[in-house]
């Protein structure tokens, strides 16, 4: 398995900002020549400061089954996720009273499935195409994300771009992202640079 820890920082046009930390665990167990069982776990915490301030905690667990034939890999599994938002009290209260901090916790789960096509795979690099769909049911409502992406690697460096559509109750959202990963030391350490765009 592989364990990674990362940090994020985001600035907004209205001088608000957010910072966070995230950890991931990935494991893969071979079940024979064509099948494998994978497990992805993530946990993160972040802080938002602006006209209001809030703390966010989240975690997800995704077991899945892979089937590979030639250059094509099909996968399907289940994602279970939970998150908590804790918003700071913004109004001062009379002396002796404790400000109330609103707190909300939501959980959900649903299937995910997709395919990976390996266009090229060699000792020095490779290129892969990915398509996937995630369905999550949260508090009785369905959320669906569909995305396609391409990933390339060369001599330890990796880069990838992806784009997709998200469907929420009463809302349709497009999104895109890109990431570059550069090795910085032995032992699998790397520097990741990422950017994303989300349009409602």
Secondary structure as the mmCIF struct_conf table of DSSP 4:
data_model
#
loop_
_struct_conf.conf_type_id
_struct_conf.id
_struct_conf.beg_label_comp_id
_struct_conf.beg_label_asym_id
_struct_conf.beg_label_seq_id
_struct_conf.end_label_comp_id
_struct_conf.end_label_asym_id
_struct_conf.end_label_seq_id
STRN STRN1 UNK A 2 UNK A 11
TURN_TY1_P TURN_TY1_P1 UNK A 13 UNK A 14
BEND BEND1 UNK A 15 UNK A 15
STRN STRN2 UNK A 17 UNK A 30
BEND BEND2 UNK A 32 UNK A 34
STRN STRN3 UNK A 35 UNK A 49
BEND BEND3 UNK A 50 UNK A 52
STRN STRN4 UNK A 53 UNK A 69
TURN_TY1_P TURN_TY1_P2 UNK A 70 UNK A 71
STRN STRN5 UNK A 72 UNK A 87
HELX_LH_PP_P HELX_LH_PP_P1 UNK A 88 UNK A 89
BEND BEND4 UNK A 91 UNK A 91
TURN_TY1_P TURN_TY1_P3 UNK A 95 UNK A 96
HELX_LH_PP_P HELX_LH_PP_P2 UNK A 97 UNK A 100
STRN STRN6 UNK A 103 UNK A 121
BEND BEND5 UNK A 123 UNK A 124
STRN STRN7 UNK A 125 UNK A 138
TURN_TY1_P TURN_TY1_P4 UNK A 139 UNK A 140
STRN STRN8 UNK A 141 UNK A 154
TURN_TY1_P TURN_TY1_P5 UNK A 155 UNK A 156
STRN STRN9 UNK A 157 UNK A 168
TURN_TY1_P TURN_TY1_P6 UNK A 169 UNK A 170
STRN STRN10 UNK A 171 UNK A 183
BEND BEND6 UNK A 185 UNK A 188
STRN STRN11 UNK A 190 UNK A 199
#
